[in-house]
Amino acid sequence: MKHYDYIEWLLYKTKSLSEEKLDEMEEHLYNCDICMDIFLSLIDEEEMELASDIVPENFTSDVMNSISKDKIKTIKPKMDKKPFNYQFMYYVAVASVTIFLTMGGFYTGLVDAVPKITESIQGVEERPNYIGKFSDSIINSTSNLLLSIENMSNYREER
């Protein structure tokens, strides 16, 4: 989310931007608490006094009093028998599938298959460690290279 800086909000407040940019920034204010804090920090005492002249002191209490309890409806929960019906149908479906599988011999085949699976698991051979062999070959090659360099330096010293 792109945040606007102090200068941009100052330009917004003075309406020095294009109408499209003002609308975009206003929409951003609805969703961003950080930018809202920056914008609210731009409001000074003079503007607060101007607002208090426009909005009467008893505005909040008048609005709250105008909301009557008659206008607020309480929704009574319906006690519907649908959840019971759905639950019962679910159990009937599960029981039907179980009976169908039992008649078809699925569970018998499963009981016969378990020992075969365990035998196949136990029969798995250990796989060779290719990474270990590769690292051993690197170590051996490096050791041989160092030995050959050492032998060459010893050979030169003898001459």
ChimeraX attribute file (.defattr): number of C-alpha atoms within 10 A of each C-alpha:
attribute: neighborCount
match mode: 1-to-1
recipient: residues
	/A:1	6
	/A:2	7
	/A:3	12
	/A:4	16
	/A:5	11
	/A:6	14
	/A:7	10
	/A:8	15
	/A:9	21
	/A:10	15
	/A:11	12
	/A:12	19
	/A:13	14
	/A:14	9
	/A:15	12
	/A:16	12
	/A:17	13
	/A:18	10
	/A:19	11
	/A:20	9
	/A:21	13
	/A:22	17
	/A:23	13
	/A:24	11
	/A:25	17
	/A:26	14
	/A:27	11
	/A:28	17
	/A:29	18
	/A:30	10
	/A:31	11
	/A:32	13
	/A:33	11
	/A:34	11
	/A:35	20
	/A:36	16
	/A:37	11
	/A:38	17
	/A:39	19
	/A:40	10
	/A:41	11
	/A:42	13
	/A:43	12
	/A:44	9
	/A:45	9
	/A:46	9
	/A:47	11
	/A:48	10
	/A:49	11
	/A:50	10
	/A:51	11
	/A:52	11
	/A:53	10
	/A:54	8
	/A:55	11
	/A:56	10
	/A:57	10
	/A:58	8
	/A:59	9
	/A:60	11
	/A:61	9
	/A:62	11
	/A:63	10
	/A:64	9
	/A:65	9
	/A:66	9
	/A:67	10
	/A:68	9
	/A:69	8
	/A:70	7
	/A:71	7
	/A:72	8
	/A:73	7
	/A:74	7
	/A:75	6
	/A:76	6
	/A:77	6
	/A:78	6
	/A:79	7
	/A:80	8
	/A:81	8
	/A:82	9
	/A:83	10
	/A:84	10
	/A:85	10
	/A:86	11
	/A:87	11
	/A:88	11
	/A:89	12
	/A:90	12
	/A:91	11
	/A:92	12
	/A:93	12
	/A:94	11
	/A:95	12
	/A:96	12
	/A:97	12
	/A:98	14
	/A:99	11
	/A:100	12
	/A:101	13
	/A:102	12
	/A:103	11
	/A:104	11
	/A:105	10
	/A:106	12
	/A:107	13
	/A:108	12
	/A:109	10
	/A:110	10
	/A:111	10
	/A:112	10
	/A:113	11
	/A:114	11
	/A:115	11
	/A:116	10
	/A:117	11
	/A:118	10
	/A:119	10
	/A:120	10
	/A:121	10
	/A:122	8
	/A:123	9
	/A:124	8
	/A:125	7
	/A:126	6
	/A:127	6
	/A:128	8
	/A:129	8
	/A:130	9
	/A:131	9
	/A:132	10
	/A:133	11
	/A:134	11
	/A:135	11
	/A:136	12
	/A:137	12
	/A:138	12
	/A:139	12
	/A:140	12
	/A:141	12
	/A:142	12
	/A:143	12
	/A:144	12
	/A:145	12
	/A:146	12
	/A:147	12
	/A:148	12
	/A:149	12
	/A:150	12
	/A:151	12
	/A:152	12
	/A:153	11
	/A:154	11
	/A:155	10
	/A:156	9
	/A:157	8
	/A:158	7
	/A:159	5
